[in-house]
Amino acid sequence: MTAGRICTREVDLVDENESVQVAAERMNSRNVGTLIVLDEESHPIGMITDRDLALRVVGKGRDAIETTVESVMTRFPFNVNEETSIEDALTKMRSGGFRRLPVVDQDGKLAGVLTLDDILELLCEEFTEIGKIIRKESPTSLAQL
């Protein structure tokens, strides 16, 4: 399974020059906790999360209208491409302490976002299917045939 296959393709964006007030309003209106920042060529360069707003803006007593997204966003040290395996993406997440990674196409342009929740959902589905197989092949099930 690849990152491109399970990532979220509809991604909410914010410009790095917008205020964090605008970012917070966008998160609220779209009911999301993360916004991605792109450069002029649609390459991901950062993200801002609701946690960033809480800790880096409110927690530091900064003015939400005067503070720009660029000044508090998390810059992307990593991303994954659409063909990256889920295992490799998870390794990057663990090594960097990330819960989300941008997924890029072959040109490095944003294609989606892979979240830890996406991976957990996939694993739950897989474990459910494995559980069905185990129950079907259990001695009790086989004895009833």
VOPAZA-213115 format. One record per residue: residue number from 1; residue in one letter; z negated, y, x negated of N, C-alpha, C in turn. Coordinates in nm, 2 decimals. Atoms other than C-alpha are relative to their C-alpha. Example, Ala and Ser with C-alpha at 12.3 -4.5 7.8 and 13.67 -1.06 7.14 Angstrom:
BEGIN
SITE  nr rest    n_Z    n_Y    n_X   ca_Z   ca_Y   ca_X    c_Z    c_Y    c_X
SITE   1    a   0.00  -0.12  -0.09  -0.78  -0.45  -1.23   0.00   0.12  -0.09
SITE   2    s   0.00  -0.11   0.09  -0.71  -0.11  -1.37  -0.08   0.11   0.08
END
This chain:
BEGIN
SITE  nr rest    n_Z    n_Y    n_X   ca_Z   ca_Y   ca_X    c_Z    c_Y    c_X
SITE   1    m   0.00  -0.12  -0.08   0.00   0.00   0.00   0.00   0.12  -0.09
SITE   2    t  -0.02  -0.12   0.08   0.09   0.35  -0.13  -0.07   0.12   0.07
SITE   3    a   0.06  -0.12  -0.05  -0.07   0.69  -0.09   0.09   0.07   0.11
SITE   4    g  -0.10  -0.07  -0.10   0.25   0.82   0.09   0.00  -0.07   0.13
SITE   5    r   0.00   0.07  -0.13   0.22   0.55   0.35  -0.11   0.03   0.09
SITE   6    i   0.12  -0.02  -0.08  -0.13   0.63   0.47  -0.05   0.15   0.00
SITE   7    c   0.05  -0.14   0.01  -0.17   1.00   0.39   0.03   0.08   0.13
SITE   8    t  -0.02  -0.09  -0.11  -0.19   1.27   0.65   0.11   0.10  -0.03
SITE   9    r  -0.12  -0.08   0.03   0.15   1.45   0.67  -0.01   0.14   0.05
SITE  10    e   0.02  -0.14  -0.06   0.04   1.75   0.88  -0.12   0.06  -0.07
SITE  11    v   0.10  -0.06   0.08  -0.14   1.97   0.64  -0.02   0.15   0.03
SITE  12    d   0.03  -0.14  -0.03  -0.31   2.30   0.71   0.00   0.08  -0.13
SITE  13    l  -0.01  -0.08   0.13  -0.24   2.58   0.45  -0.07   0.13   0.01
SITE  14    v   0.05  -0.13   0.01  -0.38   2.90   0.33   0.06   0.06  -0.12
SITE  15    d  -0.05  -0.07   0.12  -0.25   3.16   0.09  -0.12   0.04  -0.09
SITE  16    e   0.11  -0.03   0.09  -0.47   3.22  -0.22  -0.04   0.14   0.01
SITE  17    n   0.04  -0.15  -0.01  -0.47   3.60  -0.15  -0.06   0.03   0.13
SITE  18    e   0.07  -0.02  -0.13  -0.61   3.56   0.20  -0.15   0.00  -0.02
SITE  19    s   0.14   0.00   0.01  -0.97   3.63   0.26  -0.06  -0.13   0.04
SITE  20    v   0.07   0.12  -0.05  -1.22   3.35   0.31  -0.03   0.01   0.14
SITE  21    q   0.02  -0.02  -0.14  -1.28   3.50   0.65   0.12  -0.06   0.08
SITE  22    v  -0.12   0.06  -0.06  -0.92   3.42   0.74   0.00  -0.15  -0.01
SITE  23    a   0.01   0.15   0.02  -0.96   3.07   0.59  -0.09  -0.06   0.10
SITE  24    a   0.10   0.05  -0.09  -1.27   3.01   0.79   0.05   0.00   0.15
SITE  25    e  -0.05  -0.01  -0.14  -1.11   3.13   1.12   0.11  -0.11   0.02
SITE  26    r  -0.10   0.10  -0.01  -0.81   2.90   1.05  -0.06  -0.14   0.01
SITE  27    m   0.06   0.13  -0.01  -1.03   2.60   0.99  -0.06  -0.02   0.13
SITE  28    n   0.06   0.00  -0.13  -1.22   2.68   1.31   0.11  -0.03   0.11
SITE  29    s  -0.10   0.01  -0.10  -0.91   2.72   1.52   0.08  -0.13   0.00
SITE  30    r  -0.08   0.12   0.01  -0.74   2.41   1.39  -0.09  -0.12  -0.01
SITE  31    n   0.10   0.10   0.01  -1.06   2.21   1.37   0.02  -0.09  -0.12
SITE  32    v  -0.01   0.07   0.13  -1.02   2.11   1.01  -0.11   0.05  -0.10
SITE  33    g   0.10  -0.05   0.10  -1.25   2.13   0.71   0.06   0.03  -0.14
SITE  34    t  -0.07  -0.02   0.12  -0.99   2.17   0.44   0.14   0.07   0.02
SITE  35    l  -0.13  -0.06   0.00  -0.70   2.40   0.37   0.06  -0.01  -0.14
SITE  36    i  -0.07   0.02   0.13  -0.44   2.35   0.09   0.07   0.13  -0.03
SITE  37    v  -0.06  -0.12   0.06  -0.31   2.63  -0.13   0.12  -0.04  -0.08
SITE  38    l  -0.12   0.04   0.07   0.05   2.61  -0.25   0.05   0.12  -0.08
SITE  39    d  -0.07  -0.11   0.07   0.25   2.81  -0.50   0.13   0.03   0.07
SITE  40    e  -0.13  -0.04  -0.06   0.59   2.96  -0.43   0.10  -0.11   0.02
SITE  41    e  -0.09   0.11  -0.01   0.77   2.63  -0.47  -0.06  -0.12   0.08
SITE  42    s   0.07   0.10  -0.08   0.53   2.44  -0.24  -0.07  -0.11  -0.08
SITE  43    h   0.09   0.09   0.08   0.34   2.27  -0.52  -0.14   0.03   0.03
SITE  44    p   0.15  -0.03  -0.03  -0.03   2.23  -0.44  -0.07   0.05  -0.13
SITE  45    i   0.08  -0.05   0.12  -0.25   2.44  -0.67  -0.15   0.01   0.03
SITE  46    g   0.14  -0.01  -0.03  -0.58   2.43  -0.49  -0.03  -0.04   0.14
SITE  47    m   0.04   0.02  -0.14  -0.78   2.37  -0.18  -0.13   0.07   0.02
SITE  48    i   0.13  -0.06  -0.04  -1.07   2.53   0.00  -0.05  -0.08   0.12
SITE  49    t   0.07   0.08  -0.10  -1.32   2.34   0.21  -0.11   0.07   0.07
SITE  50    d   0.12  -0.06  -0.07  -1.59   2.42   0.46  -0.12   0.00  -0.09
SITE  51    r   0.11   0.00   0.09  -1.83   2.32   0.19   0.01   0.11  -0.11
SITE  52    d  -0.02  -0.11   0.09  -1.68   2.57  -0.05  -0.04   0.13   0.06
SITE  53    l   0.04  -0.12  -0.07  -1.73   2.84   0.21  -0.15   0.01   0.01
SITE  54    a   0.14   0.00  -0.01  -2.09   2.74   0.26  -0.07   0.03  -0.13
SITE  55    l   0.07  -0.01   0.12  -2.19   2.71  -0.10   0.05   0.12  -0.09
SITE  56    r  -0.05  -0.10   0.10  -1.96   2.95  -0.29   0.01   0.14   0.07
SITE  57    v  -0.01  -0.13  -0.06  -1.95   3.23  -0.03  -0.13   0.03   0.07
SITE  58    v   0.12  -0.03  -0.08  -2.24   3.22   0.22  -0.12  -0.02  -0.09
SITE  59    g   0.11   0.03   0.08  -2.48   3.06  -0.03  -0.02   0.09  -0.12
SITE  60    k   0.01  -0.10   0.11  -2.41   3.33  -0.29   0.00   0.14   0.06
SITE  61    g   0.01  -0.13  -0.06  -2.42   3.61  -0.04   0.12   0.09  -0.02
SITE  62    r  -0.12  -0.07   0.02  -2.06   3.71  -0.09   0.06   0.05   0.13
SITE  63    d  -0.07  -0.06  -0.12  -1.86   3.92   0.16   0.12  -0.08   0.03
SITE  64    a  -0.11   0.09  -0.04  -1.62   3.69   0.35   0.13   0.07   0.01
SITE  65    i  -0.13  -0.08  -0.02  -1.37   3.97   0.41   0.05   0.04  -0.14
SITE  66    e  -0.04  -0.05   0.13  -1.36   4.09   0.05   0.03  -0.12  -0.10
SITE  67    t  -0.02   0.12   0.09  -1.37   3.74  -0.11   0.13  -0.07   0.03
SITE  68    t  -0.13   0.07  -0.02  -1.03   3.58  -0.16  -0.02  -0.15  -0.02
SITE  69    v   0.00   0.14   0.01  -0.95   3.22  -0.13   0.01  -0.04  -0.15
SITE  70    e  -0.02   0.04   0.14  -0.84   3.21  -0.49  -0.13   0.00  -0.08
SITE  71    s   0.12  -0.01   0.08  -1.18   3.31  -0.62  -0.10  -0.11   0.03
SITE  72    v   0.09   0.11  -0.03  -1.36   3.02  -0.45   0.06  -0.14   0.02
SITE  73    m  -0.06   0.13  -0.03  -1.10   2.75  -0.41  -0.02  -0.09  -0.12
SITE  74    t   0.01   0.10   0.10  -1.11   2.43  -0.60   0.15  -0.03  -0.05
SITE  75    r  -0.13   0.02   0.05  -0.81   2.40  -0.83   0.02  -0.15  -0.02
SITE  76    f  -0.03   0.15   0.01  -0.63   2.06  -0.85   0.02  -0.04  -0.14
SITE  77    p  -0.03   0.06   0.13  -0.68   1.88  -1.17   0.08  -0.12   0.02
SITE  78    f  -0.08   0.12  -0.03  -0.52   1.58  -1.00   0.07   0.01   0.13
SITE  79    n  -0.06   0.03  -0.13  -0.28   1.48  -0.74   0.06  -0.14  -0.02
SITE  80    v  -0.06   0.13   0.01  -0.10   1.16  -0.66   0.14   0.01   0.06
SITE  81    n  -0.13  -0.01  -0.07   0.26   1.10  -0.57   0.01  -0.11   0.11
SITE  82    e  -0.01   0.09  -0.11   0.38   0.91  -0.27   0.00  -0.15  -0.03
SITE  83    e  -0.01   0.14   0.04   0.43   0.59  -0.46  -0.13  -0.05  -0.07
SITE  84    t   0.13   0.05   0.06   0.08   0.58  -0.61  -0.07  -0.10   0.08
SITE  85    s   0.07   0.11  -0.08  -0.11   0.27  -0.51  -0.13   0.06   0.05
SITE  86    i   0.13  -0.05  -0.06  -0.42   0.32  -0.30  -0.11  -0.03  -0.11
SITE  87    e   0.10   0.03   0.11  -0.62   0.15  -0.59   0.00   0.11  -0.10
SITE  88    d   0.00  -0.10   0.10  -0.50   0.41  -0.84  -0.05   0.14   0.06
SITE  89    a   0.05  -0.13  -0.06  -0.56   0.70  -0.60  -0.15   0.00   0.01
SITE  90    l   0.14   0.01  -0.01  -0.91   0.57  -0.54  -0.07   0.02  -0.13
SITE  91    t   0.05  -0.02   0.14  -0.97   0.55  -0.92   0.00   0.15  -0.03
SITE  92    k   0.00  -0.15   0.03  -0.87   0.92  -0.95  -0.11   0.07   0.08
SITE  93    m   0.11  -0.06  -0.08  -1.10   1.01  -0.66  -0.13  -0.02  -0.06
SITE  94    r   0.13   0.04   0.06  -1.39   0.83  -0.82  -0.02   0.08  -0.13
SITE  95    s   0.02  -0.06   0.14  -1.33   0.97  -1.17  -0.02   0.15   0.01
SITE  96    g   0.02  -0.14  -0.02  -1.31   1.33  -1.04  -0.10   0.04   0.10
SITE  97    g   0.10  -0.03  -0.10  -1.56   1.31  -0.76   0.07   0.07   0.12
SITE  98    f  -0.07  -0.07  -0.11  -1.29   1.41  -0.50   0.00  -0.09   0.12
SITE  99    r  -0.01   0.07  -0.12  -1.28   1.31  -0.14   0.14   0.01   0.06
SITE 100    r  -0.14  -0.02  -0.05  -0.92   1.44  -0.09   0.09   0.03  -0.12
SITE 101    l  -0.10  -0.02   0.11  -0.61   1.44  -0.31   0.13   0.04   0.07
SITE 102    p  -0.13  -0.03  -0.05  -0.28   1.61  -0.24   0.10  -0.11  -0.04
SITE 103    v  -0.10   0.09   0.03   0.01   1.38  -0.22   0.13   0.08  -0.02
SITE 104    v  -0.12  -0.08   0.02   0.33   1.51  -0.37   0.13  -0.09   0.00
SITE 105    d  -0.13   0.08   0.00   0.70   1.40  -0.35   0.05   0.00  -0.15
SITE 106    q  -0.05   0.02   0.13   0.92   1.33  -0.65   0.02   0.13  -0.07
SITE 107    d  -0.02  -0.14   0.06   0.97   1.71  -0.70  -0.13   0.07  -0.02
SITE 108    g   0.14  -0.06   0.02   0.59   1.77  -0.71  -0.03   0.09   0.12
SITE 109    k   0.03  -0.08  -0.12   0.60   1.94  -0.36  -0.09  -0.08   0.09
SITE 110    l   0.09   0.06  -0.09   0.33   1.88  -0.11   0.06  -0.09   0.10
SITE 111    a  -0.05   0.09  -0.11   0.40   1.58   0.11  -0.11  -0.04   0.10
SITE 112    g   0.11   0.04  -0.08   0.05   1.52   0.25  -0.13   0.01  -0.07
SITE 113    v   0.13   0.00   0.06  -0.31   1.48   0.18  -0.06  -0.14   0.03
SITE 114    l   0.07   0.13  -0.01  -0.49   1.15   0.11  -0.15   0.02   0.00
SITE 115    t   0.14  -0.02   0.00  -0.85   1.14   0.21  -0.08  -0.13  -0.02
SITE 116    l   0.08   0.12   0.01  -1.13   0.90   0.14  -0.01  -0.07   0.14
SITE 117    d   0.01   0.05  -0.13  -1.15   0.86   0.52   0.13  -0.08   0.03
SITE 118    d  -0.13   0.07  -0.02  -0.78   0.75   0.52  -0.02  -0.14  -0.06
SITE 119    i   0.01   0.12   0.07  -0.86   0.48   0.27  -0.11  -0.09   0.07
SITE 120    l   0.10   0.08  -0.07  -1.18   0.37   0.45   0.05  -0.06   0.13
SITE 121    e  -0.06   0.05  -0.13  -0.99   0.34   0.78   0.09  -0.12  -0.03
SITE 122    l  -0.09   0.11   0.04  -0.73   0.12   0.60  -0.08  -0.12  -0.03
SITE 123    l   0.08   0.11   0.04  -1.00  -0.10   0.45  -0.07  -0.06   0.12
SITE 124    c   0.06   0.06  -0.12  -1.17  -0.14   0.79   0.10  -0.08   0.08
SITE 125    e  -0.10   0.08  -0.07  -0.85  -0.25   0.95   0.03  -0.13  -0.07
SITE 126    e  -0.02   0.13   0.07  -0.79  -0.50   0.67  -0.11  -0.10   0.01
SITE 127    f   0.12   0.09  -0.02  -1.14  -0.64   0.69  -0.01  -0.06   0.14
SITE 128    t   0.00   0.05  -0.13  -1.11  -0.67   1.06   0.10  -0.12   0.01
SITE 129    e  -0.10   0.11  -0.01  -0.79  -0.88   1.02  -0.05  -0.12  -0.08
SITE 130    i   0.05   0.11   0.08  -0.95  -1.09   0.75  -0.11  -0.07   0.08
SITE 131    g   0.10   0.06  -0.08  -1.25  -1.15   0.98   0.06  -0.08   0.11
SITE 132    k  -0.07   0.08  -0.10  -1.01  -1.27   1.25   0.05  -0.13  -0.05
SITE 133    i  -0.05   0.12   0.07  -0.86  -1.52   1.01  -0.11  -0.09  -0.03
SITE 134    i   0.12   0.08   0.03  -1.20  -1.64   0.90  -0.05  -0.07   0.12
SITE 135    r   0.05   0.06  -0.12  -1.32  -1.69   1.25   0.10  -0.11   0.06
SITE 136    k  -0.09   0.09  -0.05  -1.00  -1.87   1.35   0.00  -0.13  -0.09
SITE 137    e   0.00   0.11   0.08  -1.03  -2.10   1.05  -0.13  -0.06  -0.03
SITE 138    s   0.13   0.05   0.02  -1.40  -2.16   1.07  -0.01  -0.15   0.05
SITE 139    p   0.02   0.14  -0.05  -1.53  -2.52   1.12  -0.02  -0.01   0.15
SITE 140    t   0.03   0.00  -0.15  -1.65  -2.43   1.47   0.13   0.01   0.08
SITE 141    s  -0.13  -0.02  -0.07  -1.31  -2.30   1.57   0.09  -0.12  -0.01
SITE 142    l  -0.09   0.11   0.02  -1.13  -2.59   1.42  -0.05  -0.12   0.08
SITE 143    a   0.05   0.11  -0.07  -1.36  -2.84   1.59   0.03   0.00   0.15
SITE 144    q  -0.03  -0.02  -0.14  -1.27  -2.70   1.93   0.14  -0.03   0.03
SITE 145    l  -0.14   0.03  -0.03  -0.91  -2.78   1.89   0.03  -0.14   0.05
END
